[in-house]
Amino acid sequence: MRIASIVVTHHRLPIDPPFHATWDSRPRTSFDIAVVRVTTDEGLTGVAAGDDMPGFEGHEDLFLGHHPLALERHRCVLENLNFLYGRCWSLDLALWDLAGKIAGQPVWRLLGGLDRTVAVYASSGARREPAETATFAEHAMARGFRALKLRFWRADWHDDLAVVEAVRARVGERLVIMVDCNQGWRMPWDTAAPWTFKDALEVARALEGLGVYWMEEPLHRADHEGLAALRQSSAIRIAGGEGDRERHELRDLIDRRCLDIVQPDVAWSGGISGVRRIAVMAAEHGIAFSPHTWGTGVGLLANAHLAAGLGGCPYLEYPYDPPDWTSERRDFMLRKPIDITSDGTLLLDETPGLGFMLDEERLAATRLQVGGDRPTGT
């Protein structure tokens, strides 16, 4: 069996009204994705959807003709492309989907098979005032969520703290609350300086009193010394690592005890092949693995398969903030949006591969005609 073709198509879903994300000062008017299909000479196809695959076009020959299950070999090539060009990890996800179909097994079982369920938290993203956010928290609980992540975005963190206070006052101890401080990285046009260690420590002490489960990205991603000191100085759990691109960056965060919870995303930071190494390393250091998943429904599922297969994930991120960000919008490329159970878990099934079906009509309607949209191979 050999890889016979790789097809990458690009798609754009218009967002109207625009989505005002907490981490982005520019309103988002579209949701752009790339769909990757890897087909073997025996007719099996692995599929994934994610980032635009920058730099992949012209390098298809590095995979064509090779056995699809040479996953470590493919990971090495993708790491080289990641360093030289950009994130192309959707191909790794498609190869794992294909591996599951070849084996006739779900990916979570191939990755260890420890469990088929993982607890999730509602990951909010819209800009709301305190009372409105508290109302959303009640909606999340009614929807089945037992945990909710709030995001800081205002110029004065005291104003963001008022949102956490409003939510805690409304829901009491019925809901686990996480806080994303949004200090780890910036959008290209955002030049605001991240918090200092003393800023972050003051926020941490305030959040401790509100019973917050974790404090995410409280300092710049490269401030390993500050993260380690903050972890030692506060009772609150410190989470981070979502945007780190290289395995050695995540390794150093673990080795230097910077985090209580490490958050690499298989769609951003190494694919399933690379992130599973980080998750195992974290477990060996007593650090929890809870991947970032804000992206496509396919990325959410891929992260869920890894988290369920290995176990030890306290909560999995589930992007959900209606009406601004709905499951239908997030999963527009799928026939059926990914849903949770009534007890706030994501239940994976026995379908071989990653276990989803594409909505081909929707993909045809949203397809962009760009250079990367041509099939390659035999």
N, C-alpha and C positions, 0 to 999 in steps of 0.2 A: 504494500500500500504506500502510495506517495501523494504529496500535495500537488494537485494538478492546476489549481487556480486560486487566486486571491482577488476578490472584488471589493472595492471600497466605494460607497456612495455617500453623498453629503445631503443633509436635509435641514430645513429651517421651519420651525413652527412659530408663526407670528404670535406675540403676546399682547393682547389688547383687553383691558387696559394694561399698561406697562407694570412690571414687577419692580417695586422699590425695595431692593435687598438691603439688609442692614450693613453688609460688608462692601457695598458698592454705591458710591455717590451718584452714579449715572443710572437712570431708570433703564431696565432691561426690556427691550421691545421684541426680542426674538429669542428662541432657544435653538441653538445650532448643534447638531450631532453628526457623527459619521457612523455608518453601519458597515461592519466588516464580515465578509463571508469567505470561509476557507473550505474548499471542496477537494475531495480526494479523487483519485482515478477510479475508485469503486463507487463513487456517487454520493458519499456521505458529506454533509456540510455542517460545519460549526459556525455559529453566528455570535456576534457581540455588537454593542453600540456604546459609543462614548465620545471622547475628544476627536478633533479633526484629523488626527494622525499626521501631524506636521513632519515633513521630511521622509515619509514612508515611500511616496511615489518614486519609482526608479530603483527601489531596493527589493522588489518582489522576488527577484531571481535568487536572493539569499535564502529563500524558503522553498521555492518551487523544486520539486523532485526529491525533497527530503521526506523522511517518514514523519507523519503528523505527531506521533507519540515521542519524538525526540525532544521532549519539552525542555530539558536542561540546555540542550544545544540551542534551541530557539530563544530561550531566556538570555543566553549570552549575547546573541546577535541583537536582540531588542535592547539590552543594556548599552551596547555600543551605539545604537541609533539614538537612544535617549540622551547620551552624553553629547553626541555630535549634532543632533538635530532637534528632537522634541519627543514628547510623550507619545508612544505608539502602543501602549499597553492593551488597547482593545484587541489587538491581534492575539495576545496571550490569552485573554478571556475566551476568544473564539476557539483557540486551540484546546482549551480545557472543555469547552462545550462539545467540541468534536471528540475529545478523548472519552467523555462520558457516553457519547453515542456509539463509539466503537466498542466500548466495554459493556454497553447496555446497562449502565449504572448512573445514578445521580452524582454530580460532582462532590457533594458533601460526603458521600460514602467513600469516594476515591481519596478524599483528603483526610480520612481518619474514621469517619462514620460514628463519631461519638454521640451525636444527637441530630435530630431533624428539626429542632425548634430553637429559637433564640428570642429572648426578650428584647423589645424595641422601645425607643423613646421617640416622641414626636419632636422633630427638629424644626423649630420655627425660623422664619427668615424675614418676615415683613416688618415694617416700621409702624409700631402702634404705641398709643399712649397707655398709661398704667391701667385704667379701668377697663379699656378695651382688651388689653392683654389678659387680664384676670378673667374676663368673660370667655376668651379663647381657651384658657386653661380649663375652665369648666366644660367646654365643648370637647376638649381632648379627652378628659376623663370619661365623659359620656360615650365617646367613640371607642373606648376600651384601653386607651393608653394609661399606663401607671407611672410614666416619667415624661418630663418635658424639658427641652433645652431652650433657654432664653438667650438673646444676644445683645451685648452692649454695642452702641453705635453713636451715642451722643457725645458732644465735645466735653461735657462734664460728667464723669462717671457717677457722681451723686444722683444725677437725674435718671440714669439707668438703674441705679440701686433702688430707686423709688418704684420701678416696675416690678422688681423681684419682691419687694415688700408688699406690693398690692396683690400679687399672685399668692404669696404665702398667707396673707390675711384672708383671702377668699377661699382657698382650698385647704388650709391647715396642713396637716401631715399626710393627707390622702394622696398626695402627688410628690414623687421624687423630682427635684429640680436640679438641673445642671445650668451653668452659665458659660457662654462663649464670650471671652473678652475681646476677641478680634484684634489682638496685638501681634500675632505671629508673622503676618505678611500683609501686603497692601496691593491694591489694584494699580496698574501702571500710572494712572493719573493722580493717585493719592500720595501726597508727600508728607503727610502728618507723621510726626515722630511717635514711636511706640512708648509705652509707659516705662518709667524707670523701675528699678527694684523696689524702691520705697513706695512708689505709687501702687504697685502690684500688691505689696504687703499690706497696705492700708485697705485695699479692696478685699483682699483675702480675709482679713480679720472681720470686716463687715459682713461678708458672705457666710463666714463660720456661724455667726449669730443667727442667720436665717436658715441654717441646716441645709446648705447647698451641697449636693453630692460631689460634684467636681467643678473645677475652675479651669477653663480651657484657653490655651494660647494667651496667657497673661503677660508674656514678654516676647520680644523678638525671637524668632526661631533659632537664631545663632547664639543667643545669650545662655549658653549652657551653664555657666557659673551662676548666673542669676536664677535660673530655673531650679538648679540643685539647692541653692540657698533658700529659695522660697518654699520648696518642698519640705525642707527641714524646719522652717520657721512657722509653718502653719499646719493646722490639723486637717485642712481641706485637701482633697485629692487634686493633684495637678495633672492635666491632660494636654497632649499636644503631639506634634509630628505629622499632621495631616498633609502638609505641603512639601515635605522633604522629598527630594527626588532620588537621592542616592541611598543605597543600603548602608553605607558607612556613616552617613549622617544619623540615621535611625539607630544604628549600632552604638554610636557615641552617646546619644541621648539615654540609651539603656545602660551602658557601661558606667556612665557618670551619675547614674541615679537621679536624672533630671525630672523624671515623670513617675506618676503612679499608674497612668493609663496612656498607652501609646496608640496612635490613631492613623496609621498609614492606610491609604485607599488603594485597592488593587487596580483601579482604573487610572490612578495617578502615579503610583510609586513602586512599580515593579511587577505588576500583574499578580495573579495568584501564585505564580512560580516564585516570585521574589518575596512577596509579603508573608507567605507562609513561613519562611525562614525567620522573619522578624517576629512573627507571632510566637513561634517556638522559643526563640531567644528571650523574648520578654517574659514568657512563662517561667523559664529557668531562672530569671532574676526576680521573680515575685511581682512582676508588673503585668497589669491586665491589658488585653488587646480589645479595642473597641473601634473598628474602622470608621473613618469618614466615608460618607456615601452620597454627598450632595452632588447629583448628576442625573444620569438616566436610570430608569428602572432596571436595566440590565446590570449596571454597575452595582446597584443595591442588591440584586440577587446574587451576583458573584461574591460580594463581600459576605453576604449571609451564608452562602455555602461554605466559605472558609471558616467563618466564626462558628458555625454549627458543627462542621467536621472536626475541628480541633477542640472546641469547647473552651470554657473559661472567659467568655465574653459577657460582662455584666449587663450591658445594654448595647443594642445595635441602633445606629442612627437611621431614622425613617423620615425623610424630608416630607413635611406635611404642614401646611399653613393656609388653609382655605379662607377666603376665596382667592387669595393672591397666588398660592402655590398648591395645587391639588394633585391627587394621585393621577388623575386623567391627563393633566398637563405634563407631569413628570414622566409618565409612561405612555406618551402618545404613540410611540413606535410599537407598542405591544397590543395584541388583540384584547387582552384583559389586564386592567391595572393590578398591581401587586397589593394585596389587602392583608390586614392583620386579623387575628382571632379576637374574640370578645374579651380574652384575658390579657391582651397586650403582648402577644407573641407573633412571630412570623413562623409559619409552619411550612417546611419544605416537603415535597412529595418524592415519589420514586421514579419520576420521569427521567430518562437518561439525559445527561448533559446538565445544563443550567435550568432547564425546565420552563421555557417560555416559548411563545409563538409570536412572530412578527405580524403586525397589521400591514399587509402589503399595499392595500388601497391607500391608507394614510401615508405610508412612505412614498408612494408614487405621487400623491398630491403635494407633498412637501419637498420633493427632490430638487436639488440645485444642480444645474449643469455646469460642472467645473472640471478642471483638468484631471482630478483624481478619480473621476467616475468611469473609468474604462477598465474592463476585465483584463487580466493578464494570465499568461500560462497557456496550457494546451487545451 
